Each structure stands twice: as structure tokens, then as C-alpha cells.
Amino acid sequence: MTYAQHNAAVRVVAQALVDRGVGRGDRVALLSANNPEWVVTFWACAAASAICVPLNAWWKAEELQFALEDSGAKVLICDERRWEVVKHLPEVLPALEQVYVVGSEAPGATALPFSELDGGTDPGAGPEVEVDEDDVAGIFYTSGTTGKPKGATITHRQVVANLQNLLVLTTANTMRGNAPPAELSGGTQAAALLVVPLFHTTGCHATMVIQYAAGGKLVLMPPGRFEPEEAMQLIQDERVSNIGGVPTIMWRIIESPRLGEFDLSSVTRIGYGGAPSAPELVQRVADAFPNARAGLSTAYGLTESASVATANVGEDYITHPGSAGRAVPSIELRIADVSGDEVPPGAAGEIWLKGPTISSHGYWNRPDANAESFTDGWFHTGDVGRVDDDGFLYIVDRAKDMVIRAGENIYCVEIENVLYEHPEIIDAAVVGVPHRTLGEEVKAVVQLRPGSTVTVEDIKAFCAARLAAFKVPEYVELVDEPLPRNPAGKILKAALRGGETAFGVEESDSAL
């Protein structure tokens, strides 16, 4: 698809949405694997002044129902696979007026084919609608500390500010001689391989939006389980110059026994973040992709910061492999103590962020969470870090009770709430255990009722029926004694993290 074809498709869909009653600020939910229709709809929402609500395509029906209801989505656009999961929802969600299914011309009585939106004639211009930089452009749901996801609002200003930050960083790195300027010198068109979901800020704002702004080619992996050999074949065939996502992806590629069979010389930039990564990964990637050594980068950011808040690029990353880098140009970074005061360099504290990539609207319909997470424009990340004398950030720990599995944030309380619903479970705690390539995996420690015959597999199946696959505990430990607690009654999770680890375990299939 050329840019001309893409832009025409965006104009058609945007006008179709407006003609069907979608107005400024109305929510349009997207539930799909990565595909061209997802990308077109994202830009069409922006052109129509609607709010795009990307939903996690790994979620189960209950999770999806909550997000559709919470966002008040007026329109849902989904692919055939997800339609089978949510086809009962239009009858129970009165705000959901329209559903369109990609890939099906006869989706059923409560839905229409996507061709109803993209089958019209190009109007030649976008809809005549009002839009302001501080209007909400998207609601991206994150796992919630209270067991329910929170909708982080992303404004047009945030998206543009993040774009500006990353373009400045790329230009500065090139000027320092730390990155090959091939795509800036009239040579081959830059091409990015997208291996992470578009419903995450990394795939959307840090990859797709950036690539489009640079006039690059976006190459989508086929839906399904990530296969490193398939990715390397695409890199070779499409002359991919940029790859990245999360550390897991890079581990899968560099440890493939077929690594040497493909021509990967076109890759000049590799960036990843969103999950814990071992410092040794830097050198392993540099060895496997020698033309990308100067273009290696890692980053730290959150959905609430519209992706990148700090970045570690080029030789800085080689010399500081354990750091998440320095703050991007328009972001202020504070390491705060419990009172919110800044601590001196080298001391650990909570990471606070401030700047135009931080939402001015906070969380959708969550004044309680906003009061807890925002102070005078500063966003409290919940992560613990320290900054050295040169301004390099090091992530020390997470203040929030969270596991990060291959870039997916998993709040332990959400899984614990599901476990407590089981009639045979007296007590439960969820912790993260280390995994070499995924960063962490989920472990549940469960106390059963005396005499219970419930098995580990029973508990996993119970969770699998209620949670997305990536949240289901990989490990379940059954105990007879009460879980260890402090005098305040809080479970001592540090005592539960020892013992069984997940090193060497194969990654489970993704649902994309």
C-alpha cells in the first residue's frame, strides 16, 4: 500500500464515520490483530476528531466488555477472530451503536462488514471537523492496580510531542556520527518491521507514527505466534532497516539456530524497551547486527507518557548498558522521596515525569486514580529508579505490585482477585519470577482448603477461562500453611519469589 492509497483509504473511512454520526470526542474501539485496517482506522479517527480506543486483542470477553463499557464506545471495529469473542456484547452495551468486522461480508445481525466503511469513493479531503491539540486522540488501557484496567488518555499534543522528541534524538545521534544516515541521504527508503501489537503505545506511537512521519515503510508480521525465522526472512526480503519492540523479540532472533542463514545487513537501527533486559543483550545484539551497533537503543516509558520518556542510544548504550538513558528533550525527570521532594544523584526514589507527552486529562473516568498519580503536572510512575551524575536513569524496582512479561504489564492484584473467586482457595499471592528472554513470568502461591483435591492444572484452567493468556500463571505452588504476612497483614512477597524460577521455559503462544 502506497502513501497515496493509504491516505485515500483514511479519507474514505473518516468521512464514512462522520456520515454515520460519529462526532468530535466519540469513541471508536479497535479490536484486532495488526493489519492495514487497524492503521487506516487509527488515522481516520484522528481525521474525524473521534477518539480511537485500541483494545488488547489478547483479552477475554469479560475484560473487553469492561473496556467497551468504561470508554462508552459508540463504534467497534474488529477482526473475525475477535468478533467470535464479543459478538454477544452489542445486546448488553446500549452505547455501542455500530459494529464493523474486517474480513467478513456477513458477520451477523448485529454487525456490518468493514467494507461499509472503506468501500466508498475518495472525497479528496478530510472531513470538516474541529480538532484541538489538547483533545483526546486515544484511550489506551493499562492493567489496573485495583483489578480493573485504567484508560490512559492520549492527546494529539502528546503524540506530536513524542514524535518531535524521537526525531530530535535520531537527528542528534546521526550528527554525533552514531548512526548511519542512509534514509536521510536519498538512499533506500527506511523500513520498520513491526513485531509488537499496535494496541500498545510502543507499536503505535513509538513505531507506526514515527515511521509514517519519516516517510518510511511499515512491514507487519503475519498474525500468529512470533517466529524469529519468519521475522528474519522479512528483514531480508523487505530490506528492513529498523527493528525493535521488547527484549524478548531480540533474544528470540539472536538465539535462533538459523541466525546465520539470512542477510540482515540492512538493519541499521534496533530499539527496544518495555521490559527488563540483561546488559549482556547489548553486546549479543551488536555482534549479530554489526551495521546497527551505532544505532542500538533502549528506552523507558509508559502508556501515560505516550511511549518514550528516557532513551539510551548508540555509544551511550554501549558504555551504559544497564541504564534506561537520559530524559528525552521535552521531558523533566525527577527522582522523588515519599514527600515528593527530589533526592540527590545516586539516591533511589520514585520516578516522576513532566512535559508535553504527559496527558493533561489523565485516566478516563478515574478521578481517584488521577488524584493519586498526578501532582502539579508531574506523573508518578510507580517505578523506583536512580539518576547518576551524568543524568542516566537506572531502574531499581517497581513500587507498584506488577509483573512485566515480554512488555505486557500484569498487575498481580488482578490475578489474585480471580484466584480468590475459586471456592477451594483460602489465600493467594502472585509474584514475578525471572525469565531470561521474557523478563518475568507469573507465579501464584495458593493455600487450599483442608482436604481439597484441586490440582495445579485445575487452577490454571480456572484462570485461563477468566484472564488473557499472558496473565495466566505459568507456575502455581500449592501450600498447606498460611502465606507469610507482616504485622499489618500484608503478604511478604519477597519471601515467595525464591525457589522455582522460569529460566529456560519456552514462551507460550500469543493469541495474535
N, C-alpha and C positions, 0 to 999 in steps of 0.2 A: 504494500500500500504506500503510495507516494504521499507527500505532504498535501498536495493539491486534492487527492482523493480523500485523505483524512479530513481536511478542513471542510470539504463539501459535505461529508457524512456528518460532521459535527453540526453544521448549519441546519441540515435536514432534521436531525434529531432534536436540536434545541427548539426549532420552530414548531415541531410536532408536539413537544411537551407544552409549550406556551399555548398552542391551539387547543390542547386538551385540558386547559385550566390550571396548569402549573404556574404559580406566580412567584414573586420575589420572596425568598425565605421558605418556600415549601420544600419538604424533604423528599428526596428521591433515593431510595435504598438500592444498593447494588450487591447482589449475592451470586458470585460466580468465580470460577477458576480464571486465571489470567487469559484474556483473549482480546482481540481487537475491539469487540463491542464494549468491553469494560472501559477501555481507554477512550473511545469515542463518547460514551455516556458521561464520563468524568468531565470532559471538556464541554460537552453540551450543557451540563448542569451549570457550569461556570458562565457559559454564554447566555443561559436563560435566567440567570440570577437565582437559581434554585440552590438548595443545599444538598450536596452529594453525601450519602450515608453508606460508606463501604462496610459490609458485614463480613465477619470472619467465616470463610467458606468451610472451615473445619467444625464449626459449631453444630450442636444438635438442635432439634426443634424448639425445645424449651428456652435455650439461650437466644435463638433467633427471634422467638416471639417476644421476649423481653425487650430486645433492642428495637424491634419494629414498633412496639407499643410505646416505649420510652421516647423514641425520636418523633413519634407521631407521623411516620412516613405516609405520604399520600400515594406514592407510586413505588412499586417494587419491580426491579428488572433482575432476572435470574437466569441461570442456565438450566438445562433439562435435569441434570442430576440433582441440583438443589431444589428445583420445583417439586420433585418427588418427596422432599423432606418437609416442605412448607405449604403444600397445596391445600391443607385444611385450614390455614390461618386466615385467608380473606373473610371467611364466615364469622370469625371471632374478633376481628380487628376492624371496627367501624371506620376508623380514619383511613384505612388502606383502600383507596377507591379504584386503583388500576394496577394490574399485574401484566408484565410482558415477559415472555420466555424466549430466550435465544436458542435457536436450533430446532424449534418445533413449530410447525404450522397449524397444529391442532392441540394446544395444551389443555383444553378443557373449558368448562362453562365459566369458570371464574378468572380466566386469564386469556390474553391475546398473544399472538406471535410478535416477536420483536420487529418483524417486517412492517408492522403497523406504524412503527416509529421511524425506521430508517429507509422505508420504501418510497418516500416522496421525491419531489423534484427540488433540486438545489435552489433555494431562494436567492442565492448570490450574496447575502449579507446575514449577519446575526440578527436575532430578534431585537426590537426596540424596547429595551428594558432598562430600568435604573439599577445601578450596582455601585457600591461604595467599597473602598479598600477595607474598611472595618466590618463589612458584612461577613457573616459566617459563610464560608465556602464548603465546609465539610464537617461532619461529625464522625470521628474515628474512635471506636470503642476500645477501651483498655480493660483488662481484668480489674475487678474492684476489690478493695480491701475488706468490704463488708459482704462479699459473696456475690454481688451483682456488678456487672460491667459498668464503667463510667464513660459517658460520651464526651471525649475531649474535642472542643470546638476548634476548628482551624479557619482563620480568616484569610481573605485574599491577601491582606498585608503580610501575614505570616509566610504564605507560600512564596511571595515575591522576595521577602527579606531573606529567606533561606536560600533561594536561588542566587540572590546577589552575593551572599556570603560564600557560597561554594564556587561561583565564578571568579570571585576575587582570589580565593585560596588557590584555585587552579592556575590562574594567571601569575600570581606571585611565585608559586612553585616553579613554573616554567621559566620565569625571569631569573630565578636563582640557579637555573641550569639543572634542576632536579627532576625534570620530566620532559620527554620528547615532545616537541610541539608539532607533531605530524599533522593533526587535524586543523592547526592554526596556520599552516603554511601552504594551503591549497593542495595538499596531497589527498590521500584516501579519506573518504568520509568516515568519521568516527562511528563505531558500532558498539552498543552495550548489550550484553547478554543478561536478561532479567531472570534470575533464578529464585527470587523471593516473591511472596504474594503482593499484588497491587493493593490489597486491602490494608497493608501495613504502611506506615509512613516511610519506611526505608525504600520499599518498592515504588511507592507513588511519588513522594516529594523529593527523595534523595536520588532517585534513578530516572523514572519516566519523565518527570517535569524537567529535570536538568538536561536530559538527553534531547528533549524537544527544543529547549531554549538554545541549545548549541547546534541545532540542525543535524543531529546525529540519527543513526538508525537504531531502532529498538527491536531486539530479537527476543521473542518469547519462547521459553521452553515449552514443549508439549505438556498438556495436563498429565498428572500422574506422579508417581514416585520419582524423586530426583535420581537420575542415573549419571554418574560422572563421565562415563564413556560417551553418552549422548551429548552432554554438555561440551566435551572436547571436540566431538565431531562438528557441532555447530560453530564452535570457535574457529575451527579450521575452514569450514565451508563459507561462513559469512565474514571471515576476516575480522573477528571481534577484537576491538581494541580495549574495551573496558569490561571488567567483570567484578563481582563482589556480592555483598549481601551479609551473610553471617559467617563466623569462623568455621562452622560445620561444613559448609559448602567447600571451602578451600581444603580442609582436611580430606574430604572425600575425593577431591581431584588429585591432590599430590600423593595420596596413598593408593591410587588406582594402579594395579599391576600393568595396565596398558598405557600409562602416562607417556612413555617414550614413542608410542605409535602415531601420535598426532602432531601436526605442525601448529604450535601455539605461539609462534614468534610474533604474531600480530598484536598480542596483548602488551600494552604499554602502561596501563593503569589498573590497579587492583585495590579496591577499598572494601572494608568490612567493619562491622561493629554489631551492637545489639546483644552481645552475649560474652561471657568470659572467654578469653583466649590466652593460650600459653605463649610466653615470649619466644619459645623455640619455633613457633609457627612463622614468625617473620623471616627467619633465615631459610626455612624449608621452602616457603613460597618464592623467596628471592632466587633460590637455586633452581626451582622448577620453571620460573618465568624470568630469565635474565634480562630481557628487554623491559621488564616492568619494575626493576629494582628501584629506580628513581621515582617511580610513580606509585609506590606502595603507600597505603594509608589505612589508618583505623580511626574510628570516631566514637564519640559518646553523645547520646542524645535520647530524646523521648518523644512520644507522640505529642505531648504537650508543648514541645519546643519545635514542632514541625520538622523534625529529624535532627539535624546536626547542631550540637552546642559547642563541642570541642573537637579538634581534629589534629591528628599526628601524621605528618606527610613526609615522604621522601627520606632524606638522610636523617631528619629528626626522628623518624620512626626507627630507623636502623640503630641509632645511638640511644634512643629511649624506648626500647621495645615493650616495656611494661607500662607505659603511660598511655592515657587516652588523649594526650596532646594538650594544646592551649586553646583558649576560648576563640571562637570564630569572630570575625571583625566587629559585628554589631552586638555581641553578647557580653554582658557583665557576669562575672563568676565570683561567687562569694562562698567561702567555707565558714559555716556559721555554727556557733555553740547553741546550747538549748535555749538561750535567751535571744537568739537571732543576731548576736554580735559576731563580727568577723574575727577569726582566730589567726594567729601568726603563721607564716610559711612553715610547712613541715608538720603542723598540728592537724589532727583529724577532726572532722565535723561534717554536718550535713551540707550537701551541695545545693546552693541556691542559684537560680538563673534569672536574668532580667534582660529584656530587649525586645525588639520588634518581632522576633519569632515566637515569643511567648504570648499566648492568647489573652486578649483583653476581655473575653467572655467567659473563660474558664470552662467548667464542665456543664454540659447541657442538663438543665433541670436539677442541679445539685448545689444549692446554696450552702448546704452543710459542708460538702467537700471543698467548695471554693473558699469558705472561711478558714478551713484547716490548711489549705495548700497554697494560698496566695496572701502575701503581705506587702502592701505598697508597691505592687507591680513585680515583686520577687516571687518566683515559683519555687516551692520547697520540693525537691525531687524525691526525698526519702532515701536517697543514696548517700553513703558516707565516703568521703574522699579527703585527700590532702593535696596541697599545691606546693611544689618546690620553689626555690628562689628564682628560677627562670620562668615560672608560670605554668609548668607542666602539671597536669592533673593526673592523680593516681587514684583509682577506685579501690577503696579499702573494704567496704562491706555495704550491705543494704539495710537501711533502717526498717524498711517495710518487710513483712514476712512474705517473701516472694522467691520463687524458683525461676530461673531463666533457662529454658530448654530450646536450643537452636534458634535463639532470638525471640521465642514466644514467652511473654510474661505470664507466669502462672502464680496466682495468689493462693497460698496454702489454705486460707480460711474457706475459700470456695469449695475445695475438695473435702475439707473437714466437715463442712455443712452437709455435704452429700453423704459422707460416711455416717454421720450422726442420725441420718434418716433410716439407716438399716436397723431393724428391730433387735438384732443379735449383738450389736456393738454398744459397749458401755462407754468407752473412751477412745479417742483417736487423735493422732497428730500427724501432720505432713511436713516433711523436710526435703531439702535437695541433697542429692548425693552426686559426687563429681563424675563426669563423663569426659573422656579425652577429646572427643570431637563435638559432642552436643553441648558441652559446658556443664550442664547439670541434668539430672533426671529426677523424677518424683518418687519418693519413698513414703509409704504410710505405715505407721506403727499403730496397731489396733489391739485393744483389750476387748475380748468377747465375754458374753455372759457365761457363767459356770455351766459346764456341760454342753455348750454349743458345739454343733458339728459343722459349722460354716468353715469353708476352706478358703485358701488364698485366691483360687480361681473364681470362687463364688463372689468374693469381694470385688475383684477386678471386673467381673461381668456386671455387677451392680453399678459400679462407677461408669462403665462403658455405655450403659443404657441412658445415662444422665449427663455425661460430660463429653466434650470433644476428645478425640482420640489422644491428642498430645497431653491432655491433663490426667489421663488415667494412670494411676501409679504403676510404674514398672516393677517396683518391689513392694511387697506387703509383708510386714513382720507381725506375727501373732504373739501376744504376750499374755501371761496369766496375772501378772502383778499390775497394780495401778501405775500409770505413767508418772515419771518424776516431775514434781512441781515445786516451785519456790513458796515461801510463806504467804505470798499474795495469791497463790493458787494458779499461777501461770506455769504452763508446761515448760520444762527446761529442755529446749530443743537441741541445744549444743550436745547434750548427753545422748541424744538419739541419732546423731549424724555419724557416729563411729560405726565400726564393723563393716557390714556389707557395702561394697562400692560397685559402681556400674562400669568400670573400665573394661573395654573390650566387648561390650554388648552391642549387637547390631542395632542400627536405627530402625524404628518401626515405620511402616508405610505411612506416607502422608495421605490425606484424603483429597488432595488436589490432583 
